């Protein structure tokens, strides 16, 4: 495929991130079919170029055609971008596998772990499509939807074990404000995208409790350490975890209130329970489910992850946020860097 060649692509999921990716692709001259469940959102995108539920006030570029017909959208695309929450990923895979678009290559833009099984999403693909999976991969990196729609400079990572496919996907997105990179490390890219949401909840809670910038920096730094320990145990590459999909996305999500996971942590610190905080955000908060899965992965791989475990305890075991911080501070002192 020649660089910059126009393609017909389908984005499946018309939330904020799916709409932003559709915008980036349309800005690069691709014909984009965007599938969403909400008929009112679909109608607004087609009628006035706006997603009023997830990105109110953001003008979408021409070239996006929205529909509530999943089969029609998938069949219209030469390649598919799956942009649904992680908990809905397997169901969408199964639906696509039974339809006429089953052989289409695809990437996913979900940043989470399957809640029930604690599988990374490429493992879900392997379980569902072990014999007949077309080329596939994941797109991630530090990226807020509104800024992508506005065409502001953004760097993304495309991870696939098929190098040629990764190069093709990079070409789809590269341009119009997007700088895209390829990466063979699916595990590292997926772990970085998932765990940063959990750590952003921790940062939001710490800031909401008034613990200050010092505490925020400590959560980010020690959180990165936890991510790297788990990544090493699961086979991720260090370079990935200190790159865009790891450190880059972690810093972005922990420090800016565009992050719904950070805002969720702020709401928890104000005393809202999980249901009320979720309702206040009004969109999927991936870190809520990922916290439990990440804590389970830590146990499975015998990795010490006290921040992640504390977030899980606050969200799912009734631990008060202030008590969680006290317990972290009272942990036995240890060396930051092991002796040579």
C-alpha positions as a Markdown table, in Angstrom:
| # | Residue | x | y | z |
|---|---|---|---|---|
| 1 | Unk | 0.0 | 0.0 | 0.0 |
| 2 | Unk | 1.4 | 3.4 | -0.9 |
| 3 | Unk | 1.9 | 5.8 | 2.0 |
| 4 | Unk | -1.0 | 8.1 | 2.4 |
| 5 | Unk | -3.3 | 6.0 | 0.2 |
| 6 | Unk | -7.0 | 6.5 | 1.0 |
| 7 | Unk | -8.8 | 3.5 | 2.5 |
| 8 | Unk | -12.3 | 2.5 | 3.5 |
| 9 | Unk | -12.1 | 1.9 | 7.3 |
| 10 | Unk | -14.7 | 1.0 | 10.0 |
| 11 | Unk | -14.5 | 2.2 | 13.6 |
| 12 | Unk | -16.7 | 0.1 | 15.8 |
| 13 | Unk | -17.7 | 2.1 | 18.9 |
| 14 | Unk | -18.9 | 5.7 | 18.8 |
| 15 | Unk | -17.8 | 6.7 | 22.2 |
| 16 | Unk | -15.4 | 9.6 | 22.7 |
| 17 | Unk | -12.3 | 7.6 | 21.7 |
| 18 | Unk | -13.9 | 5.8 | 18.8 |
| 19 | Unk | -15.2 | 9.1 | 17.5 |
| 20 | Unk | -11.7 | 10.7 | 17.9 |
| 21 | Unk | -10.0 | 7.9 | 16.0 |
| 22 | Unk | -12.7 | 8.1 | 13.3 |
| 23 | Unk | -11.9 | 11.9 | 13.1 |
| 24 | Unk | -8.1 | 11.2 | 12.8 |
| 25 | Unk | -8.7 | 8.7 | 10.0 |
| 26 | Unk | -11.1 | 11.0 | 8.1 |
| 27 | Unk | -8.7 | 13.9 | 8.4 |
| 28 | Unk | -6.2 | 11.8 | 6.6 |
| 29 | Unk | -8.5 | 11.3 | 3.7 |
| 30 | Unk | -10.0 | 7.9 | 4.5 |
| 31 | Unk | -13.6 | 7.1 | 4.1 |
| 32 | Unk | -14.7 | 6.1 | 7.7 |
| 33 | Unk | -17.8 | 4.1 | 8.7 |
| 34 | Unk | -18.5 | 4.6 | 12.4 |
| 35 | Unk | -20.8 | 2.2 | 14.2 |
| 36 | Unk | -22.6 | 3.2 | 17.4 |
| 37 | Unk | -25.5 | 1.8 | 19.4 |
| 38 | Unk | -27.1 | 5.1 | 20.2 |
| 39 | Unk | -29.4 | 6.2 | 17.4 |
| 40 | Unk | -29.4 | 9.8 | 18.6 |
| 41 | Unk | -25.6 | 10.0 | 18.5 |
| 42 | Unk | -25.5 | 8.5 | 15.1 |
| 43 | Unk | -28.1 | 10.9 | 13.7 |
| 44 | Unk | -26.3 | 13.9 | 15.2 |
| 45 | Unk | -22.9 | 12.8 | 13.7 |
| 46 | Unk | -24.5 | 12.4 | 10.3 |
| 47 | Unk | -26.7 | 15.6 | 10.4 |
| 48 | Unk | -24.4 | 18.1 | 12.0 |
| 49 | Unk | -20.9 | 16.6 | 12.4 |
| 50 | Unk | -21.0 | 16.4 | 16.2 |
| 51 | Unk | -21.1 | 13.6 | 18.9 |
| 52 | Unk | -23.3 | 15.5 | 21.4 |
| 53 | Unk | -23.1 | 12.8 | 24.1 |
| 54 | Unk | -19.4 | 12.1 | 24.3 |
| 55 | Unk | -17.8 | 15.1 | 22.6 |
| 56 | Unk | -20.2 | 18.0 | 22.8 |
| 57 | Unk | -19.0 | 21.1 | 20.9 |
| 58 | Unk | -16.3 | 19.3 | 19.0 |
| 59 | Unk | -16.6 | 19.7 | 15.2 |
| 60 | Unk | -16.0 | 16.4 | 13.3 |
| 61 | Unk | -14.3 | 16.4 | 9.9 |
| 62 | Unk | -16.1 | 15.4 | 6.8 |
| 63 | Unk | -15.7 | 11.8 | 5.7 |
| 64 | Unk | -17.4 | 10.1 | 8.6 |
| 65 | Unk | -20.6 | 8.1 | 8.0 |
| 66 | Unk | -22.2 | 6.8 | 11.2 |
| 67 | Unk | -24.7 | 3.9 | 11.4 |
| 68 | Unk | -26.3 | 1.7 | 14.0 |
| 69 | Unk | -25.9 | -1.3 | 11.7 |
| 70 | Unk | -22.9 | -3.2 | 12.9 |
| 71 | Unk | -22.7 | -5.6 | 9.9 |
| 72 | Unk | -23.0 | -2.8 | 7.4 |
| 73 | Unk | -20.2 | -0.8 | 9.0 |
| 74 | Unk | -17.9 | -3.7 | 9.4 |
| 75 | Unk | -18.4 | -4.9 | 5.8 |
| 76 | Unk | -17.8 | -1.4 | 4.5 |
| 77 | Unk | -14.3 | -1.3 | 6.0 |
| 78 | Unk | -11.2 | -2.9 | 4.5 |
| 79 | Unk | -9.8 | -2.7 | 8.1 |
| 80 | Unk | -11.6 | -2.5 | 11.5 |
| 81 | Unk | -10.9 | -0.5 | 14.6 |
| 82 | Unk | -12.6 | -1.9 | 17.7 |
| 83 | Unk | -13.2 | 0.9 | 20.2 |
| 84 | Unk | -15.6 | -0.6 | 22.7 |
| 85 | Unk | -14.9 | -1.0 | 26.5 |
| 86 | Unk | -12.7 | -3.9 | 27.4 |
| 87 | Unk | -15.6 | -5.8 | 29.1 |
| 88 | Unk | -17.5 | -5.7 | 25.7 |
| 89 | Unk | -14.5 | -6.8 | 23.6 |
| 90 | Unk | -15.1 | -10.5 | 23.5 |
| 91 | Unk | -18.8 | -10.2 | 22.6 |
| 92 | Unk | -17.9 | -7.9 | 19.7 |
| 93 | Unk | -15.2 | -10.3 | 18.5 |
| 94 | Unk | -17.7 | -13.2 | 18.6 |
| 95 | Unk | -20.3 | -11.2 | 16.7 |
| 96 | Unk | -17.7 | -10.2 | 14.0 |
| 97 | Unk | -16.4 | -13.8 | 13.7 |
| 98 | Unk | -19.9 | -15.0 | 12.8 |
| 99 | Unk | -20.5 | -12.3 | 10.1 |
| 100 | Unk | -19.4 | -11.5 | 6.6 |
| 101 | Unk | -16.5 | -9.3 | 7.9 |
| 102 | Unk | -14.9 | -12.1 | 9.8 |
| 103 | Unk | -11.7 | -12.0 | 7.7 |
| 104 | Unk | -11.1 | -8.3 | 7.9 |
| 105 | Unk | -7.9 | -7.3 | 9.7 |
| 106 | Unk | -8.5 | -5.4 | 12.9 |
| 107 | Unk | -7.0 | -3.4 | 15.7 |
| 108 | Unk | -8.5 | -2.6 | 19.1 |
| 109 | Unk | -8.3 | 0.7 | 20.9 |
| 110 | Unk | -9.5 | -0.6 | 24.3 |
| 111 | Unk | -7.3 | 0.1 | 27.3 |
| 112 | Unk | -8.1 | -2.5 | 29.9 |
| 113 | Unk | -8.1 | -6.2 | 30.9 |
| 114 | Unk | -11.0 | -8.6 | 30.5 |
| 115 | Unk | -12.6 | -8.3 | 34.0 |
| 116 | Unk | -13.8 | -11.9 | 34.5 |
| 117 | Unk | -10.8 | -13.8 | 33.1 |
| 118 | Unk | -8.0 | -11.2 | 33.8 |
| 119 | Unk | -6.8 | -11.8 | 30.2 |
| 120 | Unk | -5.1 | -9.2 | 28.1 |
| 121 | Unk | -7.1 | -8.5 | 25.0 |
| 122 | Unk | -4.7 | -10.2 | 22.6 |
| 123 | Unk | -5.2 | -13.3 | 24.8 |
| 124 | Unk | -8.9 | -13.0 | 24.3 |
| 125 | Unk | -8.3 | -12.9 | 20.5 |
| 126 | Unk | -6.2 | -16.0 | 20.8 |
| 127 | Unk | -8.9 | -17.8 | 22.7 |
| 128 | Unk | -11.7 | -16.8 | 20.4 |
| 129 | Unk | -9.9 | -16.9 | 17.0 |
| 130 | Unk | -7.0 | -19.3 | 17.5 |
| 131 | Unk | -7.3 | -20.9 | 14.1 |
| 132 | Unk | -8.6 | -18.2 | 11.8 |
| 133 | Unk | -7.7 | -14.8 | 13.3 |
| 134 | Unk | -6.8 | -12.3 | 10.6 |
| 135 | Unk | -4.0 | -9.8 | 11.1 |
| 136 | Unk | -4.6 | -7.8 | 14.3 |
| 137 | Unk | -3.1 | -5.5 | 16.9 |
| 138 | Unk | -3.7 | -2.7 | 19.3 |
| 139 | Unk | -3.4 | 1.1 | 19.1 |
| 140 | Unk | -2.5 | 3.0 | 22.3 |
| 141 | Unk | -0.6 | 6.0 | 23.7 |
| 142 | Unk | -1.1 | 9.3 | 25.5 |
| 143 | Unk | -4.2 | 10.7 | 23.8 |
| 144 | Unk | -7.2 | 12.6 | 25.0 |
| 145 | Unk | -10.1 | 12.4 | 22.5 |
| 146 | Unk | -10.9 | 16.1 | 22.4 |
| 147 | Unk | -7.3 | 17.0 | 21.4 |
| 148 | Unk | -7.3 | 14.3 | 18.7 |
| 149 | Unk | -10.5 | 15.6 | 17.3 |
| 150 | Unk | -9.0 | 19.2 | 17.3 |
| 151 | Unk | -6.0 | 18.0 | 15.4 |
| 152 | Unk | -3.6 | 18.8 | 18.2 |
| 153 | Unk | -0.2 | 17.0 | 18.0 |
| 154 | Unk | -0.5 | 13.4 | 19.4 |
| 155 | Unk | 1.8 | 10.4 | 19.3 |
| 156 | Unk | 0.4 | 6.9 | 19.2 |
| 157 | Unk | 1.8 | 3.4 | 19.2 |
| 158 | Unk | 0.5 | 0.5 | 17.0 |
| 159 | Unk | 1.5 | -2.9 | 18.4 |
| 160 | Unk | 1.2 | -6.1 | 16.4 |
| 161 | Unk | 3.3 | -9.3 | 15.9 |
| 162 | Unk | 2.7 | -8.9 | 12.2 |
| 163 | Unk | 5.2 | -6.2 | 11.3 |
| 164 | Unk | 3.7 | -5.6 | 7.9 |
| 165 | Unk | 0.2 | -5.1 | 9.3 |
| 166 | Unk | 1.6 | -2.7 | 12.0 |
| 167 | Unk | 3.2 | -0.6 | 9.2 |
| 168 | Unk | -0.1 | -0.5 | 7.4 |
| 169 | Unk | -2.0 | 0.7 | 10.4 |
| 170 | Unk | 0.6 | 3.3 | 11.2 |
| 171 | Unk | 0.1 | 4.6 | 7.7 |
| 172 | Unk | -3.7 | 4.9 | 8.3 |
| 173 | Unk | -3.2 | 7.2 | 11.2 |
| 174 | Unk | 0.1 | 9.0 | 10.5 |
| 175 | Unk | -0.6 | 12.6 | 9.5 |
| 176 | Unk | -3.1 | 15.4 | 10.4 |
| 177 | Unk | -1.5 | 15.9 | 13.8 |
| 178 | Unk | -0.9 | 12.2 | 14.5 |
| 179 | Unk | 2.7 | 10.8 | 14.8 |
| 180 | Unk | 2.4 | 7.0 | 14.8 |
| 181 | Unk | 5.0 | 4.4 | 15.7 |
| 182 | Unk | 5.0 | 0.6 | 15.3 |
| 183 | Unk | 5.9 | -1.8 | 18.1 |
| 184 | Unk | 6.0 | -5.6 | 18.3 |
| 185 | Unk | 5.3 | -5.7 | 22.0 |
| 186 | Unk | 1.6 | -6.4 | 22.5 |
| 187 | Unk | 2.0 | -7.3 | 26.1 |
| 188 | Unk | 3.8 | -4.1 | 27.1 |
| 189 | Unk | 1.4 | -1.8 | 25.1 |
| 190 | Unk | -1.7 | -3.5 | 26.6 |
| 191 | Unk | -0.4 | -3.5 | 30.1 |
| 192 | Unk | 0.6 | 0.2 | 29.9 |
| 193 | Unk | -2.8 | 1.2 | 28.6 |
| 194 | Unk | -4.6 | -0.8 | 31.2 |
| 195 | Unk | -2.7 | -0.1 | 34.4 |
| 196 | Unk | -2.4 | 3.7 | 33.8 |
| 197 | Unk | -6.1 | 3.9 | 34.4 |
| 198 | Unk | -5.8 | 2.3 | 37.8 |
| 199 | Unk | -2.9 | 4.6 | 38.8 |
| 200 | Unk | -4.9 | 7.6 | 37.5 |
| 201 | Unk | -7.6 | 6.7 | 40.0 |
| 202 | Unk | -5.0 | 6.7 | 42.7 |
| 203 | Unk | -3.6 | 10.1 | 41.6 |
| 204 | Unk | -7.1 | 11.6 | 41.5 |
| 205 | Unk | -7.9 | 10.3 | 45.0 |
| 206 | Unk | -4.6 | 11.6 | 46.4 |
| 207 | Unk | -5.2 | 15.0 | 44.8 |
| 208 | Unk | -8.8 | 15.0 | 46.0 |
| 209 | Unk | -7.6 | 14.4 | 49.6 |
| 210 | Unk | -5.3 | 17.4 | 49.3 |
| 211 | Unk | -2.0 | 15.4 | 49.5 |
| 212 | Unk | -0.3 | 17.7 | 47.1 |
| 213 | Unk | 2.1 | 17.6 | 44.2 |
| 214 | Unk | 4.8 | 15.6 | 46.0 |
| 215 | Unk | 2.3 | 12.7 | 46.6 |
| 216 | Unk | 1.2 | 12.8 | 43.0 |
| 217 | Unk | 4.8 | 12.5 | 41.7 |
| 218 | Unk | 5.3 | 9.6 | 44.1 |
| 219 | Unk | 2.2 | 7.8 | 42.9 |
| 220 | Unk | 3.3 | 8.2 | 39.3 |
| 221 | Unk | 6.9 | 7.1 | 39.9 |
| 222 | Unk | 6.2 | 4.2 | 42.2 |
| 223 | Unk | 3.2 | 3.2 | 40.0 |
| 224 | Unk | 5.5 | 3.0 | 37.0 |
| 225 | Unk | 7.7 | 0.8 | 39.1 |
| 226 | Unk | 4.8 | -1.5 | 39.7 |
| 227 | Unk | 3.9 | -1.6 | 36.0 |
| 228 | Unk | 7.4 | -2.5 | 35.1 |
| 229 | Unk | 7.6 | -5.3 | 37.7 |
| 230 | Unk | 4.4 | -6.8 | 36.4 |
| 231 | Unk | 5.5 | -6.2 | 32.8 |
| 232 | Unk | 8.8 | -8.0 | 33.4 |
| 233 | Unk | 6.9 | -11.0 | 34.9 |
| 234 | Unk | 4.5 | -11.2 | 32.0 |
| 235 | Unk | 7.1 | -10.8 | 29.2 |
| 236 | Unk | 6.8 | -7.1 | 28.3 |
| 237 | Unk | 9.7 | -5.1 | 27.0 |
| 238 | Unk | 11.2 | -2.4 | 29.3 |
| 239 | Unk | 11.5 | 0.0 | 26.3 |
| 240 | Unk | 7.7 | -0.2 | 25.8 |
| 241 | Unk | 6.9 | 0.5 | 29.4 |
| 242 | Unk | 9.0 | 3.7 | 29.5 |
| 243 | Unk | 7.6 | 4.7 | 26.1 |
| 244 | Unk | 4.4 | 6.2 | 24.8 |
| 245 | Unk | 2.1 | 3.4 | 25.9 |
| 246 | Unk | 3.6 | 3.1 | 29.3 |
| 247 | Unk | 5.1 | 6.2 | 30.9 |
| 248 | Unk | 3.7 | 8.6 | 28.3 |
| 249 | Unk | 0.1 | 7.5 | 28.9 |
| 250 | Unk | 0.6 | 7.2 | 32.6 |
| 251 | Unk | 1.8 | 10.8 | 33.0 |
| 252 | Unk | -1.0 | 12.1 | 30.8 |
| 253 | Unk | -3.8 | 10.2 | 32.6 |
| 254 | Unk | -2.6 | 11.0 | 36.1 |
| 255 | Unk | -2.1 | 14.7 | 35.7 |
| 256 | Unk | -5.0 | 16.1 | 33.6 |
| 257 | Unk | -8.7 | 16.3 | 34.5 |
| 258 | Unk | -9.6 | 15.3 | 30.9 |
| 259 | Unk | -8.9 | 11.8 | 32.3 |
| 260 | Unk | -12.2 | 10.2 | 33.4 |
| 261 | Unk | -10.2 | 7.8 | 35.6 |
| 262 | Unk | -8.5 | 10.7 | 37.4 |
| 263 | Unk | -11.9 | 12.4 | 37.8 |
| 264 | Unk | -13.3 | 9.2 | 39.2 |
| 265 | Unk | -10.6 | 9.2 | 41.8 |
| 266 | Unk | -11.4 | 12.8 | 42.7 |
| 267 | Unk | -15.0 | 11.8 | 43.1 |
| 268 | Unk | -14.1 | 8.9 | 45.4 |
| 269 | Unk | -12.0 | 11.2 | 47.5 |
| 270 | Unk | -15.0 | 13.5 | 47.9 |
| 271 | Unk | -16.9 | 10.6 | 49.5 |
| 272 | Unk | -18.9 | 9.3 | 46.6 |
| 273 | Unk | -19.3 | 5.6 | 46.4 |
| 274 | Unk | -18.4 | 3.7 | 43.3 |
| 275 | Unk | -21.9 | 3.8 | 41.8 |
| 276 | Unk | -22.3 | 7.5 | 42.4 |
| 277 | Unk | -18.8 | 8.3 | 41.1 |
| 278 | Unk | -19.5 | 6.2 | 38.0 |
| 279 | Unk | -22.8 | 8.0 | 37.4 |
| 280 | Unk | -21.1 | 11.3 | 37.7 |
| 281 | Unk | -18.5 | 10.4 | 35.0 |
| 282 | Unk | -21.2 | 9.1 | 32.7 |
| 283 | Unk | -18.9 | 7.0 | 30.6 |
| 284 | Unk | -16.9 | 3.8 | 31.0 |
| 285 | Unk | -14.2 | 4.1 | 33.7 |
| 286 | Unk | -11.8 | 1.3 | 32.6 |
| 287 | Unk | -9.7 | 1.5 | 35.8 |
| 288 | Unk | -12.7 | 0.5 | 38.0 |
| 289 | Unk | -12.8 | -3.0 | 36.5 |
| 290 | Unk | -9.0 | -3.2 | 35.7 |
| 291 | Unk | -8.1 | -2.6 | 39.4 |
| 292 | Unk | -9.5 | -5.9 | 40.4 |
| 293 | Unk | -8.0 | -7.7 | 37.4 |
| 294 | Unk | -4.6 | -6.1 | 37.9 |
| 295 | Unk | -4.5 | -7.0 | 41.6 |
| 296 | Unk | -5.3 | -10.6 | 40.5 |
| 297 | Unk | -2.5 | -10.6 | 38.0 |
| 298 | Unk | -0.1 | -9.3 | 40.6 |
| 299 | Unk | -1.0 | -12.3 | 42.8 |
| 300 | Unk | -0.8 | -14.7 | 39.9 |
| 301 | Unk | 2.7 | -13.6 | 39.0 |
| 302 | Unk | 3.9 | -13.0 | 42.6 |
| 303 | Unk | 4.5 | -9.3 | 42.0 |
| 304 | Unk | 4.3 | -6.7 | 44.7 |
| 305 | Unk | 1.9 | -3.9 | 43.6 |
| 306 | Unk | 0.8 | -2.0 | 46.7 |
| 307 | Unk | -0.7 | 1.0 | 44.9 |
| 308 | Unk | -2.8 | -1.2 | 42.6 |
| 309 | Unk | -3.8 | -3.4 | 45.5 |
| 310 | Unk | -4.8 | -0.3 | 47.5 |
| 311 | Unk | -7.0 | 1.0 | 44.7 |
| 312 | Unk | -8.6 | -2.4 | 44.4 |
| 313 | Unk | -9.3 | -2.4 | 48.2 |
| 314 | Unk | -10.8 | 1.1 | 48.1 |
| 315 | Unk | -13.1 | 0.3 | 45.1 |
| 316 | Unk | -14.1 | -3.2 | 45.9 |
| 317 | Unk | -13.5 | -3.9 | 49.6 |
| 318 | Unk | -14.6 | -0.7 | 51.3 |
| 319 | Unk | -11.2 | 0.6 | 52.4 |
| 320 | Unk | -11.3 | 4.3 | 53.0 |
| 321 | Unk | -9.0 | 6.3 | 50.7 |
| 322 | Unk | -7.3 | 8.1 | 53.6 |
| 323 | Unk | -6.7 | 4.8 | 55.3 |
| 324 | Unk | -5.2 | 3.3 | 52.1 |
| 325 | Unk | -2.7 | 6.1 | 52.0 |
| 326 | Unk | -1.8 | 5.6 | 55.7 |
| 327 | Unk | -1.2 | 1.9 | 55.1 |
| 328 | Unk | 1.1 | 2.7 | 52.1 |
| 329 | Unk | 3.1 | 5.2 | 54.2 |
| 330 | Unk | 3.5 | 2.7 | 57.0 |
| 331 | Unk | 4.9 | -0.1 | 54.9 |
| 332 | Unk | 8.4 | -1.3 | 55.9 |
| 333 | Unk | 11.1 | 0.9 | 54.4 |
| 334 | Unk | 13.1 | -0.7 | 51.5 |
| 335 | Unk | 15.8 | 0.1 | 49.1 |
| 336 | Unk | 14.5 | 1.9 | 46.0 |
| 337 | Unk | 17.3 | 0.3 | 43.9 |
| 338 | Unk | 18.6 | -3.2 | 44.9 |
| 339 | Unk | 22.2 | -3.4 | 45.7 |
| 340 | Unk | 24.4 | -4.5 | 42.9 |
